[in-house]
């Protein structure tokens, strides 16, 4: 989201926003790693009931957390840098990664056994790579770019910073209702 021409940035708000998003990313990756580990272990143990339950739990998390997080990023977080010559190609690549992640979730939905574990592992790896790019490349670019504001881009969006941080950071801000 744009900070507005000539609008000075609140560097402490930008630093807090960066920290909130990075912390949420770390929490998401830890949770994903745990769910993928449970599915892999269940498949290796050849317990179809346990594997089906672990797969269902992973799909539930993907549907409620991972995909909404990706869709929320495509709005306010990506739109500002996408409108700059310096950020356009990076954002295009990250949008392509979102498509791959959604495709892998769909693949996981119909897979079983070893194929489900393979799809889950692919989701885990592409998501880890994607988060690394966001944390090391995209968000620092937004924080440093004149006219862009990470703090404004994430206001009130629990999909980007977690429920508690969104309520604390942007209590009076309307939620972005079109990001489902």
N, C-alpha and C positions, 0 to 999 in steps of 0.2 A: 504494500500500500504506500502511496506517496505521502511524504511529509509536507508537501506543498512548497512551492518555490520561495526561497528566502526564509523558510521556517527553520529556526535552529533546532537541532536534535537535543533531546534530553539524554545525554550519554549514560547516565545511571539507569534510566528506563530501558535503553537499548541493551545494556549489559545484563539487566535482570531478565529481559525477554529472551536473550540468547541462552542464559543459564536455564530458564524454565523449559525452553524447547529441547535443549540438550539433555536435561534431566528426564523429560518425558520420553525422548528417544531411547535413552538408556533403559528406562523401565519397560518400554515396549519390547525392546530387544531381549531383555532378560526373560520376560514373560513368554515371548515367542520361542526362545531357546529351550525353556522348560517344557512347553507343550510339544515341541518337535522331538525333544529327548524322550518324553513319555511315549509318543507314538512309535518312535524308532525302537525303543526297548520292547514295547508290546508286540511289534511285528517280529522282532528277533526272537522273542519267546514263543512265537507262533500261537499266541492266545487271541483268537479272532474276536472274542467278546471284548477283551481289554483293548485291542487295536481299534475296534469300531468305536468304542467309547472315547479313546484318546483322539481319534480322527474327528469325531463329532465335537469334542471340546475345542480342538484347534480350529475347525471351521466356524464354530460359534464366535471364537475370539476374532478370527479374520473378518467375519461379517459385521461384528459390533465395534471393533477397534481398528484393525488394519486398513480396511477399505475406506471407512469414513475418514480416517486420518489422511489418507492419500487424496481423497476428494476435497477435503478441507484445504489442503495445501495448494491445490490447483486454483483456488480462488485468490484470496488476499495475499498469501505468501508468495506465490509465483507470478502474479500479474505485474507487479512493479518491476522486478528484474527482467521479466520477459519483454517489457517495453523498452529495454535499453540495448544498444548494440553489444555491450560487453556481457550481458547476462542472457541474451536470447538463446544462444546455442546450448548453454548449460541447462537452462530450463527445458528446452526441447528434448534434450537427452533424459532429463529427469521425468518428464511426462511420458516418454517412451518406456521408462522403467516401471512407471505406474501401470501401464498397459500390460507389461510382462507379469507383474505381480498379480493383477486381477485375473489374467489368463491362467496363472499357476494355481490360484485359489479355485477357479472353475475346474481345472484338471484334478485337483485334490478332491473336489466334491464328488467326482465320478470314479475315482481310482479306489483300489483296494489293496491291502497287503503291502508288498514291497513297492509297488507303483505309488501308493499313497505316501510311504516313507520317503521315496525319491522326490516326489512333488513337494512335500513338506521341507525337505532339506534344501531344495532349490529356492523356495520362498524365503527360508531363513538366510541363505547366502546373498540373494539379490537384495533383500531388505537391509541386511547389514551393510552392504556396499552403498546402497542408496542413502542410508542414514549418515554414513561417513562423508559422502559428498555434500549432503545438506549441512552437516556440522562444520566441515572444514572449508567448503567453497561457497555455497549459496548464502548461508546466514551471515557469515562475515562480510560478504559482498554487500548484502542489504544494509548491515549495520554501518559500513564505511561509505556507502554511496550517498552523495548529496541528493536530496529529494526523495529518498526511500526511508521507511521506518519499520523495523522489525516489531517494535513495541506496538505500533498501530496495526500492523498486519495481523497480529495474533490476539488482539483485544477480544475477550469473551469467547474465544474458540477453544472449548475443552478438548476438541479433537487434536489440537496442535500442542497443548501444554498440559493436559490432564484436567480433570474436573475441578480439583481444589485450586490449582493455580489460575484457572480461567475465572472462577468466581472471585478470587482475591484480587486479581489484576484488573478485571474489567466488569466489576459488579453492576455498574450502571449502563453498560453497553448492551445493545440488543444482540441476540445470538443470530448467526448466519443461518437462517431457516432453510435455505435452498441447498444445503450441503448434506445430503443423505447418503 
